Amino acid sequence: MPRRKNKPLKSNKVRSKTSGSNIPNNTITLGVGTDPVTNLESQISKIPAGRSNKEYQCPYCNQIIPKSASHIVVVPNEMPDLRRHWHLACFNREYKP
């Protein structure tokens, strides 16, 4: 009988509704990293365009992220209340893996 190959794990999984999670629903989890503002270990996720139902202010440029815009959300593991929403370009400029 031939061996079944293990499928590689995907790091970009779309999250469904989960209870007790600090990450918003319907996001694409990018992984764990350091929050550029607080320097805390954080969950980093991408919110697809059209999934957000309110505007946010980007901590890098202080401009508004419109409801319909795709953006990054950074949720510190130790302090989920310090969740921050970033423009994709702003996060890519500031984030140092």
N, C-alpha and C positions, 0 to 999 in steps of 0.2 A: 504494500500500500504506500503510495507516495506521501512524503511529508508535506504538511500544510505550512506555507510560509506565514510567519507572523507579520501582520501589517504594522508599518511604523506608526507611532503615535502622532497625531496632528496637534500642533501647538495653537492653531487658529480655529478653535471650535466655537460655534455659535452657542451661546448659553441660553438655555430655556429658563422658565421661571423656577427659581429655587428658593426655599425658605431659609432664612438665616444668612444669606449671602450679602456682602457689602457692595457687590458689583451689580450695577443695573441690569435688568433683564434684556434679552435680545442684543447682547454685546458680543464682540469677538475678542476673546482673551488673548493678549499678546504675550503675557508672562509676568514674571516677578522682576522688579527692578527697584532703583532708588528714586524716590520723589525728588525732582530737581529743586523744589522749594524747601521741603522739610528735612531732606536727606534721610528719610525713613524708608525701610523696606516696604514696598507697595505692590499691589496688583495693578497691572497696566492693561487697559482694554480699549478697544475702538468701538465707538458708537456709530453704526452705519447711518448714512443720510436718510432722513425721514423718520428715524426711530426716537428722536428726542421730542418731547412735548413742551419744552420751555427754553428760554434763552439763558446763556451762562456768560460770565466774564472771564476771559483768558488771563491767567496770572502773569503771563510773559509780556503781552502787549497791551493789556487792560482794555481791549476792544471786545465788543459783544460777539458771541458765537450764536448765529441765528438758529432757530428751531430746526430748520431743515438741513443744517450742515453736518457733515461727518466730522467727528472730532475724537480726541483721546480723553479718557477719564483715568485718573490716578487716585487709587484708594489706599492710603497707608494702612498696613495691617494692624498696627497698634492703636491708631486713632482714625477710625473710619469717618468721623465727623469732619475731618480735614480733607475730604474728597475734593479734587480740583479737576476742572474741565479745561482742556487746552485745544487751540487750533492745531491741526496736524503739522503745519510748517513751523509753528512756534515750538512745539514739543520736540520736533526733530532738531531744531537749532540748539535747544537748551539741554536736551537729555544726553548724558554721558554714561553709556553702559559699563 
